[in-house]
Amino acid sequence: MKTSKFDLLALLSKVSTTLFKMVKSIKILLAVGTFATYSFLFTWKFALLFILGIGIHEAGHVYAMRKIGIKTKGFYFIPFIGGAAIAEESFGNADKETYVALYGPLFGIFTVIIPLILYKITGLAIYGTAASWLATVNLFNLFPVNPLDGGRVIKCFSFSMHKKVGFAFMILAFIAAIIVSMKLKLGLLIFISILGLMEIPIISNIIIALLYFIITIPFYIIYILFNFYKKKCLYVIKDYKFNILRILTRKHIVDDEYFSLSKNNIFKYTLWYVGMIIFFLSIIMITKSPGAEFSKQFLMS
């Protein structure tokens, strides 16, 4: 039976529509899961506030990507972590990556200003708490550890100066993240800092080698204990030592053309970055509702 060109196009259209609906469903499920998680850990009011704050923050990244012509799949909520804006292609250069990173907390400013105005007008503590906690969430994202927004910004700055400066920043940022996470009892920051470590060549090589080792263990077990699939297992494991050595010694090339931020751009983005840190810190310090006091204790503990 022959399939016409139009039948094939109709089939492809149907498949793409189905996939699109699945992606939309996954987004909805993740959003519901995130809301349920934070409702269980805290309250539904906090969960709603968190979803709103993260959603607008990530929308800032998506807006910036589209503004500079980068294709994006939008953003996804991630339970226990927050959210992530997904680009469908490379940023192309550090200037665009920095620009996109800073647009998340820039949009976050609006989420802080609105409840702050309502707090000043009504005097209701709930609005002061909302402003304080939304400021805290955005301030957390500006912490200089990759892949948080602040980490991406400082990474682009440091690698644009020199490769060694960039790698030194990655190591120091990881150490700082461990210290801060232990002081604040914030396990999430440890997880995020480990993700950031994957961009350090020797660390990512070791992690990939360990994953390769774990993946090959079942093949060793089958080869030793059973009589079936021996040839296939042997094919997988015969070059094991060679593959591990190749992984451990592989070189990562830092693209000098990618990390080419000029001094003027570094200065401009530094003002933007530092200015937002000062803004969010100021909001936390000047707001005097019970929730704001808790935010201060969290930062100063």
C-alpha positions as CSV (number, residue, x, y, z in Angstrom):
1,M,0.0,0.0,0.0
2,K,1.4,3.3,-1.1
3,T,1.5,6.3,1.2
4,S,1.0,9.7,-0.5
5,K,3.1,12.7,0.3
6,F,0.0,14.3,1.9
7,D,-0.6,11.3,4.1
8,L,3.0,11.4,5.3
9,L,2.7,15.1,6.1
10,A,-0.5,14.5,8.0
11,L,1.2,11.7,10.0
12,L,4.2,13.9,10.8
13,S,1.9,16.7,11.8
14,K,-0.1,14.4,14.1
15,V,3.1,13.0,15.7
16,S,4.5,16.5,16.3
17,T,1.2,17.7,17.8
18,T,1.2,14.7,20.1
19,L,4.8,15.3,21.2
20,F,4.0,19.0,21.8
21,K,1.0,18.0,24.0
22,M,3.2,15.6,25.9
23,V,5.8,18.3,26.6
24,K,3.0,20.6,27.8
25,S,1.7,17.8,30.0
26,I,5.2,17.3,31.5
27,K,5.4,21.0,32.2
28,I,2.1,20.9,34.0
29,L,2.9,17.8,35.9
30,L,6.3,19.3,37.1
31,A,4.5,22.5,38.1
32,V,1.9,20.5,40.1
33,G,4.6,18.4,41.6
34,T,6.6,21.5,42.7
35,F,3.5,23.1,44.2
36,A,2.6,19.8,46.0
37,T,6.2,19.5,47.3
38,Y,6.4,22.9,48.8
39,S,2.9,22.7,50.1
40,F,3.8,19.6,52.0
41,L,7.1,21.0,53.3
42,F,5.7,24.5,54.2
43,T,2.2,25.8,53.4
44,W,0.2,26.1,50.2
45,K,0.6,29.9,50.5
46,F,4.4,29.6,50.5
47,A,4.2,27.1,47.6
48,L,2.0,29.5,45.5
49,L,4.4,32.4,46.3
50,F,7.4,30.2,45.3
51,I,5.8,29.1,42.0
52,L,5.0,32.7,41.1
53,G,8.4,34.0,42.0
54,I,10.3,31.2,40.2
55,G,7.9,31.3,37.2
56,I,8.5,35.1,36.6
57,H,12.2,34.7,37.2
58,E,12.5,31.9,34.6
59,A,10.3,33.9,32.3
60,G,13.0,36.6,32.4
61,H,15.5,34.1,31.0
62,V,13.1,33.0,28.3
63,Y,12.4,36.6,27.3
64,A,16.1,37.4,27.1
65,M,16.8,34.3,24.9
66,R,14.0,35.2,22.5
67,K,15.1,38.8,22.5
68,I,18.6,37.9,21.2
69,G,17.3,35.2,18.8
70,I,18.0,32.0,20.8
71,K,15.5,29.3,20.3
72,T,14.0,28.1,23.6
73,K,11.7,25.4,24.9
74,G,10.5,27.7,27.6
75,F,11.0,26.8,31.3
76,Y,10.2,23.9,33.6
77,F,9.6,23.8,37.3
78,I,11.7,21.2,39.1
79,P,10.6,19.9,42.5
80,F,13.1,20.6,45.4
81,I,15.2,22.8,43.1
82,G,13.1,25.5,41.5
83,G,13.1,25.9,37.8
84,A,15.2,26.0,34.6
85,A,14.8,27.9,31.3
86,I,15.9,25.6,28.4
87,A,17.7,26.9,25.4
88,E,17.5,24.8,22.2
89,E,20.9,25.9,21.0
90,S,24.2,27.3,22.2
91,F,24.4,30.9,23.4
92,G,27.2,31.4,20.9
93,N,29.3,33.7,23.2
94,A,29.7,34.7,26.8
95,D,28.1,38.1,26.2
96,K,24.8,36.4,25.4
97,E,25.1,33.9,28.2
98,T,25.7,36.7,30.7
99,Y,22.8,38.8,29.3
100,V,20.4,35.8,29.6
101,A,21.6,35.0,33.2
102,L,21.0,38.5,34.4
103,Y,17.5,38.8,33.0
104,G,16.1,36.2,35.5
105,P,16.8,38.3,38.6
106,L,15.9,41.4,36.7
107,F,12.4,40.1,36.2
108,G,12.6,39.0,39.8
109,I,12.8,42.7,40.9
110,F,9.2,43.2,39.7
111,T,8.0,40.3,41.9
112,V,9.6,42.0,44.9
113,I,8.4,45.6,44.2
114,I,4.7,44.7,43.9
115,P,4.3,43.0,47.3
116,L,6.6,45.6,48.8
117,I,4.2,48.4,47.6
118,L,1.2,46.5,48.9
119,Y,3.0,46.1,52.3
120,K,3.7,49.8,52.6
121,I,0.0,50.6,51.6
122,T,-1.8,48.0,53.7
123,G,0.7,47.3,56.5
124,L,-0.2,43.6,56.2
125,A,2.7,41.3,57.2
126,I,1.9,38.7,54.5
127,Y,3.0,41.2,51.8
128,G,6.2,42.1,53.6
129,T,7.0,38.4,54.0
130,A,6.3,37.8,50.3
131,A,8.7,40.7,49.3
132,S,11.4,39.4,51.6
133,W,11.3,35.8,50.6
134,L,11.1,36.6,46.8
135,A,14.1,38.8,47.4
136,T,15.9,35.9,49.1
137,V,15.1,33.5,46.2
138,N,16.5,35.9,43.7
139,L,19.5,36.7,45.9
140,F,20.2,33.0,46.1
141,N,20.3,32.8,42.3
142,L,22.9,35.5,42.2
143,F,25.3,33.4,44.5
144,P,28.5,33.1,42.4
145,V,28.5,29.3,41.9
146,N,27.8,27.7,38.6
147,P,25.2,26.9,37.2
148,L,23.3,29.6,39.3
149,D,22.8,32.9,37.5
150,G,25.5,34.6,39.5
151,G,27.9,31.7,38.8
152,R,27.3,31.9,35.1
153,V,28.0,35.6,35.2
154,I,31.3,35.3,37.1
155,K,32.3,32.3,35.1
156,C,32.0,34.3,31.9
157,F,33.9,37.2,33.5
158,S,36.8,35.0,34.8
159,F,37.3,32.9,31.6
160,S,37.2,36.1,29.5
161,M,40.2,37.3,31.6
162,H,42.2,34.0,31.3
163,K,41.6,30.3,31.3
164,K,43.5,29.7,34.6
165,V,41.5,32.5,36.2
166,G,38.3,30.8,35.1
167,F,39.3,27.3,36.4
168,A,40.5,28.9,39.7
169,F,37.1,30.6,40.1
170,M,35.2,27.2,39.5
171,I,37.3,25.6,42.3
172,L,37.0,28.5,44.7
173,A,33.2,28.8,44.0
174,F,32.8,25.1,44.8
175,I,34.7,25.4,48.1
176,A,32.7,28.6,49.0
177,A,29.4,26.7,48.2
178,I,30.3,23.9,50.5
179,I,31.2,26.3,53.4
180,V,28.0,28.3,52.9
181,S,25.8,25.2,52.6
182,M,27.2,23.7,55.8
183,K,26.7,27.0,57.6
184,L,23.1,27.5,56.4
185,K,22.4,23.8,56.4
186,L,21.4,24.1,52.7
187,G,21.8,20.8,51.0
188,L,20.5,22.2,47.7
189,L,23.5,24.4,47.3
190,I,25.8,21.4,47.6
191,F,23.9,19.6,44.8
192,I,24.1,22.7,42.6
193,S,27.8,23.2,43.2
194,I,28.4,19.5,42.2
195,L,26.6,20.2,38.9
196,G,28.9,23.2,38.5
197,L,32.0,21.0,39.0
198,M,31.1,19.1,35.9
199,E,32.5,22.0,33.9
200,I,36.0,21.5,35.5
201,P,37.9,19.2,33.1
202,I,39.6,16.8,35.6
203,I,36.5,16.5,37.8
204,S,34.1,15.7,34.9
205,N,36.7,13.2,33.5
206,I,36.7,11.3,36.9
207,I,32.9,11.4,37.1
208,I,32.4,10.1,33.6
209,A,35.0,7.4,34.2
210,L,33.1,6.3,37.3
211,L,29.8,6.2,35.4
212,Y,31.5,4.2,32.7
213,F,32.8,1.8,35.3
214,I,29.3,1.4,36.9
215,I,27.7,0.8,33.5
216,T,30.2,-2.0,32.6
217,I,29.8,-3.9,35.9
218,P,26.7,-5.9,34.7
219,F,28.6,-6.9,31.6
220,Y,31.4,-8.3,33.7
221,I,28.9,-10.2,35.9
222,I,27.1,-11.7,32.9
223,Y,30.4,-12.7,31.3
224,I,31.7,-14.4,34.4
225,L,28.6,-16.1,35.7
226,F,26.5,-17.0,32.7
227,N,27.0,-18.6,29.3
228,F,24.8,-16.4,27.2
229,Y,25.8,-13.1,25.5
230,K,29.4,-13.8,26.2
231,K,30.6,-12.5,22.9
232,K,28.6,-9.2,23.3
233,C,29.8,-8.7,26.8
234,L,33.4,-9.4,25.8
235,Y,33.0,-6.8,23.0
236,V,32.0,-4.2,25.6
237,I,34.7,-4.9,28.2
238,K,37.7,-5.9,26.1
239,D,38.8,-2.3,25.6
240,Y,37.8,-1.3,29.2
241,K,41.2,-0.1,30.4
242,F,41.8,1.8,27.1
243,N,38.5,3.6,27.4
244,I,38.9,4.5,31.1
245,L,42.4,5.9,30.3
246,R,41.1,7.8,27.3
247,I,38.3,9.3,29.4
248,L,40.6,10.3,32.3
249,T,43.1,12.0,29.9
250,R,40.8,13.6,27.5
251,K,41.3,17.3,27.0
252,H,38.6,20.0,27.3
253,I,39.1,22.9,25.0
254,V,38.0,26.3,26.3
255,D,36.8,28.3,23.3
256,D,38.6,31.7,23.5
257,E,36.2,33.1,20.9
258,Y,33.2,32.2,23.2
259,F,34.8,33.8,26.2
260,S,35.5,37.1,24.7
261,L,33.8,39.7,26.9
262,S,35.4,43.1,26.6
263,K,36.4,45.2,29.6
264,N,33.5,47.6,28.9
265,N,31.0,44.7,28.9
266,I,32.5,43.2,32.0
267,F,32.2,46.7,33.7
268,K,28.6,47.1,32.5
269,Y,27.5,43.7,33.6
270,T,29.3,44.1,36.9
271,L,27.2,47.2,37.7
272,W,24.1,45.3,36.8
273,Y,25.0,42.3,38.9
274,V,26.2,44.2,42.0
275,G,23.2,46.6,41.7
276,M,20.7,43.7,41.9
277,I,22.6,42.1,44.9
278,I,22.4,45.5,46.7
279,F,18.7,45.9,45.8
280,F,17.6,42.4,47.1
281,L,19.7,42.7,50.2
282,S,18.2,46.1,50.9
283,I,14.7,44.8,50.6
284,I,15.4,42.0,53.1
285,M,17.0,44.4,55.6
286,I,14.4,47.2,55.4
287,T,11.3,44.9,55.6
288,K,10.2,44.4,59.1
289,S,7.4,41.7,58.9
290,P,7.9,38.4,60.7
291,G,8.8,36.6,57.5
292,A,11.4,39.2,56.7
293,E,13.0,38.8,60.1
294,F,13.3,35.1,59.3
295,S,15.0,35.9,56.0
296,K,17.5,38.0,57.9
297,Q,18.2,35.3,60.4
298,F,18.7,32.8,57.5
299,L,21.2,35.1,55.8
300,M,23.1,35.9,58.9
301,S,23.2,32.5,60.6
